[in-house]
Amino acid sequence: MRFSKSNDVIGTTNRGNPAESGLCTLCRADCQGRCETWLSSLQGRKLLYPRDFGLVTAGANNTTHVGVSYNSLRVQGYAYGATGLANGLSDDPDDCIFPNVNLAGEFGNEVKTKFRLPIMTGALGSTFIAEKYWDSFAIGGSLIGIPIVIGENVVGVDRNSKIGKGKSRKGKIKSAPELERRIDIYLRYNEGYGAVIVQLNVEDTRNGVAEFVCDKYGDKCIIELKWGQGAKDIGGEIQVTSLDYALFLKKRGYVVDPDPTTPEVQEAFKQGAIKSFARHSRLGATNLSSVEQVREDFMKTAEYLRGIGFKRISLKTGSYGMEELAMAIKFATDAGLDLLTIDGSGGGTGMSPWNMMQSWGVPSILLHSKAHEYASILTAKGQKVVDMSFAGGFALEDSIFKGLALGAPYTKLICMGRGIMIPGFVGSNIEGAIHPERREKLNGNWEKLPKTVSSLGTTAQEIFASYFDVQKKVGKREMKNIPYGAIAFWTMADKLACGLQQLMAGARRFSTDRISRDDIFSGNRETEKETGIRHATDVNDETAKKILNS
């Protein structure tokens, strides 16, 4: 693995065991630091460089020649040339500097959605983490100019939502305050970059979420069908600690485990033997038994969503096998969808069963490699392949580059889950410590600043490297409405953007649409075999020998 628990070069430490992404396998909202993403939320692009400049030398310790993962891919560099320069820039060395790399782009079929940075959030749905820190995620994402995804079940778990009875979905939802709150917060700061993507699962479809969103927000939102995620192959779940709430969710039509309506479970809860309940969603497509039936149902659903007014539709699929991957790419292409997010194993933002998360599904690099292969087959047949987003274990700028390159030219975005949530946690904790009167509202977990933060400063202006960039964006007067979690999000994203610009400049790619599979190479032969990305010593070996023999 590339990552150890501590990195002496940039001065970071993982509290827990690092995963493939570099994040801890278990990320806590109350963590006092200080992994690379955590510290990037405060210091931003400073984390791109070794610490204590002038006193140190530093050397890499990664082992990309071992195993198959995104860490076994390496970024290619070139000693001449420049492509992708725009806006009057030329190949003059004064123009070919990394700050001139253009990270903006767009995705979509007939209606294009623009973004300023080629990342998007994972689905932030009915988990309490998403609810608690939504302001930070949404305001930060909106200011940065990236898409944010509202995950499944937000309406269904909201005690204050009013859902009518009957089979007709039109007008079934009378009010959905939590869903409306989430959409409105993002749209408040939106400047035409990014989008709100609202997911649908079985329960959301029954409840009429699509109809409600379309009626209230029109084309301001993208609606997303969901086939699963990289963490699990069953419906989404949350955990609740109230018997009353568990009974409410059971009445709302959810699967609740253990069953809170039975006398035995209620007595066990009363005695303290049972302390929580798991609320599960249903599996989709259980009444379909063939590829043809799945296709027919999918096309009817897409047609229906367009018929009620949605101009942009996306699909999220999980780390199923190759048949489901092919169906997702083919059906999304044939239906003219705007985005397909492909989520590899194994991570999650909720409470997915741990051993399922560990053992189920196709690892990201393998799934994404086959996605490119299958998309290329459709291209060879003359089809315009759906734009894609890759998800599953992305947190740092080099992994963003590798994901875009592995899926090029189809991959427009990299979907990040936990890596984007960490700034929200850190910022909220800092704001709650500095302003105790806000702590409860912000769900802050600290009573005072830990040394990992106070060593940087004691005010937001001192702590966040990008504080004044955000202030310039929104104005001094509006800064009082910007949560520190959103400032932390901006700061971390600024580090990712700068790091990505540097990698792209080294590869002589000055816009993201010029990134290609030629810009990465495999660190070992097994990775080459699984991904189709050539080994380091084979890339340009032919032209090298021509130079020698010229």
N, C-alpha and C positions, 0 to 999 in steps of 0.2 A: 504494500500500500504506500501511496505517496505521503500520507499524513501520519505523523506521530502526535502524541498528546501535547507536546510543546514545540514551539518554533522559536528558537533562540534568536534567529536572524531578524525577525520583525517584532519579537517580544510578545508573542501570543501564546495562550495556553488553553487547551480544551479541558473543561471540567470533567467530561465523560469521555468515553471512547469515540474517536473520530470515525465517521462513516466515509464512504467514497467521495462525498461532496466536500469533506473537511469539517462539516458540522458535527456536533455530538450526536450520537444515536438518540439520546433523550435530551431535548432542548427545553429548559425550564424558563417560564416567564419571569421568575424572580432571580435568575442567575446574575451574579455580580461580576461575571466575566472570567476570562477574556479571550475568546476565540477570535479568529480573524474577522469574521462577519460582525461580531459584537463590537470590537474595537473600531472597525471601519465605520460603524454608525456614529462614532464620535469624531474620529480623526480623519476620516475620508481618505483622500488619495495619498496621504503620508504613508499609509499601510502598504503602498506599492513598493516601498524601498526598504533596504536594511536600516536598522536603527543605529544611532550613534555614529553618524557620518563623520569621518575624519579620525576616528579611533579604531575602526574595524576593517577587516576584509571578510568577504562572505563567499561561500561556495554551496552549490545545490547538493542535496542529499537524496533526491527522489530515485525511485527504482522503476522506471517506465519499461524496463526490459523484462519485467516479471508480470504474468497474469494478463487477463483481458478485462479492461475497464476503460472509461474515458481518460483515466490517468495514464493509460498505456499509449494514448495518442499524443503526438507532439506537434507543435506549431512550426510550420516551415517559414524560413526567411529567405530573402533574395538580396543579392548585392547590386542589382540594377533594375531600372524600370519604375513605372508608376502608372496605376490605372484607377479610374473612378473619380478623378478630380472634376469638380464642377464649379458653377458660380464664378466663371471667369478665371479660375485658377489654372496654372500651367504646370509643366514638369520642371519648372525652375526650382532649385533647392530651397529658395525662400518660401515657396508655396507648399512644398512637399514636407510639411512638418506635421507631427501627430495631432496637434489641436485642430488641424483642418480636415481630419477624417470625419466624414458625415455618417452619423449613426442613425439618422432618421430613415424611415421606410413606410411601407404600407402593405396591407393585406386585403384580400377580398376578391369577389368575382365581378359583379357588375357595379356594386357600390364599394368604394375603397375606404378603408379605415387607416388613418395615419397614426404614426407613433414617433416619438423623439428618440427612444432608446429601444433596441430590439429585445425587450423582455416583457413579460406579463406576469401577473400573480397566478398562483394556483387557485383552486376553488375554495373560497372562504365561506362556508355555509352555516349550518346550524350548530357548529361547535361553539361553546361559550367563549373560547379564546377569540374567535372571529368577532363575536358580538362585543366583547369587552374592549377590544382594541381597534374596532372598525374605523373610528375617526382617524387614527394615525395611518392605517393602511390606505384608506380611501383618499384622504386629503393629500398624503404623500404621493400616491400613485397619480392623482389628477394633476398635481403641480409638476411632476416629472414628465407626464405625458405618455403614460403607458396604460394598456388595458387592465382592468381589474375584474375578477370573476366572483359573482355572488353564487355560492354553491347551493346545493339542494336543501330542501326542507325548511327554509327560513320562515315561510308563511305557516307551515304546519305546526312548528314548535312554539310559535308566538301565541301566548295566552290571550293577547289583546287583539289578535286578528279575528275577523268575523267571516266565517265561511258558511254559506247556505247549504241546504240539503238538495238532493235531486241529482240526476245524471247530467243535466245541461251544465256545461262549463262556463258558458257566456254569462257574465255577471254573477257568478257563484260567490266570488270573494267580494265582500262588501267593504272591507278595509283590511289593510296589511301594514300596520304602522312600522314594524321593524324593517320590512323589505323597502318600504317607501323611504324610511330614514337613510338606509344604506345607499340607495340610488341618489337621493337628493344631495347628500353630503358630497359625493363624487362630482356630480354635475355642477355644484356651486362653483368649483374652481376650474372646471374644464374649459380649455381654449381650443377645442377641435382636434386635439391629439389624444389618442387612447379611446377607450369606450368602456361602458358597463356591459358585461356579459352575464346573463341570468340563466342558470341551469334549470333543467327539468328532469325529475325522475318520475317514477310511477305515481307516487303520492302527489307531487306537484302537478302532474298532468290531470289527475282526477280532481284536484282542487281548483283547477282553472287558473294557474299562475300565469301561463302564457297569455291568456285572454285579458287578465287584469293588467299585466305589464304593457301590453300593446294598447289597450284602451287609454291608459293613463299617461304613458310616455312615448307612444308612437315609435318613430324610428330612432329615438335617442338610445335605445338599448339593442343589443344583440341577444337573440335567444339561442340557448345551447342545449342540444340533446346530449344525454349522457349514457354511455355504455359501460362505464366503470372507471377505475383508477388503478394506479400502480401499487397501491397498498393492500388491496383486497379484491376478492372476486365475489363478494356479496354486497348488499346494499349498505349505504352509509349508516353510521351509528354515533350516538352520543351517550354519555352517562349522566344520570340525574340522581340526586340524593334525597329527593322528597317523594314520599308515598303519594301525596296529593298530586304532584306534577306527573308522576308515573301513571296514575289513573287517568289524568287529563289526556296524556299522550295515547294511552290505550283507547280512550273514547274517540280520539281524533282519527283512529284507524291504523295506528302504527303497531308493529310487533314489539312488545316490551318483554324483556327477559331479566329476572324471572317474572312470571305473570302476577301483576300486583292485585288482580281481582280475586285471587284464591285466598281463603282464610288462613291456610298454612303459611303462605308467604307474608301476609300481613302480620301474623303473630311473630314470625321470625324477624321481621323488620322492627316490630315493637320491642322485642327483646334484644335487638342489636346484632343478631347473627347475620342479618342481611342489611347492608348499609347503603347499597346503591342499586340502580336498575339501568340496564342497557336498552336504549331505544333503537330499533333497526328499521331500515327501509326494505322494500320488497325487491326481489329480483325482477328484472325486465325480460320481456320476450319469452316467458315460460310457456305461452300458448302457441309458440312457433316451433316447427320441427325440421325446417330445411332452409338452405340458403335462399331459395326462391321466395319462401314466405317472408323471411327477414327483409329481403330486398323490397318486396311489394309493400310491406308494412312501413318501411323506412321512407320510401318514395311518397306514400300517402301522407305520412306525417309531415314531411317537408312541404308538400303541396298545401296541406291544411294550414301550416304556420304562415306560409306566404299569402294564403287566401284571407287570413284574418288581419294581415297588414304588415308582417315582418319583412323588411327588405334585406336583412342580414341574419343568417343562420349559421351556427357552428356545431361541431360534434366533438365530444371528448370521449376517447376510448382508453381503456386500461391495458395492462400487460398480458392480454390474452395471447393465444397462439397465432400461428401464421394465417390460418383461415380467417379468423376474425379481423386480423390486421388487413388482409387483402380486401375483405368486405368493407371495412371502414374507408379505405382509400378509394376503392372503386365506387361505392355508393355515394360517398361525399362528392366525388368528382362528377358522377352522372347527375346528381341532384343540383349541381351548381352551388354547393355550399361555399361559405366564405373563409372558413378556417377549420382545420382538423388538428386537435391537440392529441398527441400520442404519448401516453404516460407509462414509462417503464418501471419495473420493480426496483427497489421497494422503499417507499416512504409514504408519509401521510401527515396531515395536519390535525387529525382528530384522535380517535381511540381505536384504531384498527386492531384486530386480534394480533398479538405480537408474533406468534409462531407462523401465522398465515403471512404476515408481512415479511418474515424471514425466508419463507419457503415457497411462496406462491409466485407464479408468473415469470415472464421473460425479462431478464435484466436489461436496463436501458440501452446500453451500447449495442446489444444484439438486436433488440426490437427496432431501434432507429436505423441500423444498417439495413435490415430487411425492408423497412419502410422506403428507403431510397431505392432499393432494387425494384420493389413493386411499382413505385411511382415511375421509374424509368421505363418499365414495360408499357405502361399506359401512354407515356410520352411517345414511345416508338410507334404506337398505334395511332398517333395523331391527336390524342386527347389533351385538353388543358387541365392539368392535374390541380386539385385543390391545394391552396396554400396550407402550410403545416406549421405547427409549433411543437417542439420537443420538450418533454417534461420527465423528471425523475433523477434527482441527484445533482442538480445544478446550483452552485452558490457563488463561484468565483469567476472573474473575467476570462480566464483561460478556458474554463469549461464552456462558457457562452460561445467563445470563438469556435471551439471544437464542435459543439453541437450544430452551429450554423453551417460549418464547413462540411460535416458528415452528411447533412441532409440537403446540401446545396444542389440545385437552385430552388428547391421546394420549400425549405425551412425559412420562414421569415422571422420567427420569434422563438425565444427560449422561455419556457414557463418555469417559474421558480416558486416553491411553496415556503418551506421553513426559512430559507435564506432571506426572504422578504419580510417575514414576520418578526424576526429578531429585532430590527430597529424599533418597531412598535413597542415591544416589551421594554427595551432599554430606555427609550425616550420617556415612556410613561412612568417608569420607576424613578428616573431623574427628576421629572417634573413634580411627582408626588413627594419626593424628599425635599426639594427646594421650596415647594408650596404645599405644606401639609393640608391646607384647607381644600385642595383639589384632589387629594390622594384617593379618597373613596370613589369619587366620580371617575377618575382615570384608571382605577384598579391598579394603582401603584403598590409595589410590594416592599419598598424600602422606607424605613423611618428616617434614615440619614444616608448621605452619600458614602458609598464604600471607598476605600483608598484607590481602587482601580479607576474611579471617576474623579475624586477630589484631587488626585495628583495632577489632573489636567486643569481644574478650575472649580469654582463654586457657583458660577452663574451660567445660564444657557449661552451667553455670548462668549464665555471663555471655554466652554466644554465642546460646543459643536463647531467644527471647522467651517461648515457651510451655513452658519446662522445668518450671516449678512447677505449671502446669495439668495436665501429664501426671503429675507426682508426686502431685498431689491425687487423680487418677483411680485410680492403681494403688497408692499408698502408698509411703513412703520405702524400705521393705525390698525391694519388688519392683522399684524403679528400677534396681537393678543388672542386671536381666534385660532391660531395655528398650534396644534398640540406638539409638544417636544418629540413625540413619536414620529410625526410627519417630518420634522426637521432632521431627525436621525435617519429616516428613510431616504430623504434627499441626499444626505451626507454619504451614506453607504452607496447609493446609486451613482453619485459623482465619482466615487472611487472605481466602481465597476466600469463606468463610461470611460474614464481616463485610461484605465488599464487595457480596455478593449481597443481604444484608439491607438495605443502604443503597439499592441500586438498586430493590429491591422496595418499600421504604417510600416512595421518591419517586414510584413508580407507584401508590401507595396500595394495594398488594397485601400483606397481612400473613400470607399462607400461600401456599405454592407452587401449591396446587391452584386458586388464583384468578388465576394468570398466564394471560393470553390473547394472541391475535394482535393485539389492539388496543393492546397495551403496547409495540409496536415499530412503526417506520415506515421506509420506504426512503429512502435518501439520494440516489437518482437514479432516473430513469424506467426504465432498463434493469433495475435490481434489482426495481422494482415489477412489471414485466412477467413476470420469471422466477419470482418468489416469490408473487405475489398479495398482497403486503403493500403497502398504499397509500403513496403518496409523502407526504413530510412536509407539504407545503402543501395536500394534499387531506384529510388526516385532520381530522375535525370541522369542515371548512370550511362545511358546511351549517348546523350549529348556530351557528357564529361569525356567519354572515350573518343568522341569525334574531335574534341578540342585537343586531346593528347596526340591524336594521329594526324592532325592537320599540318 
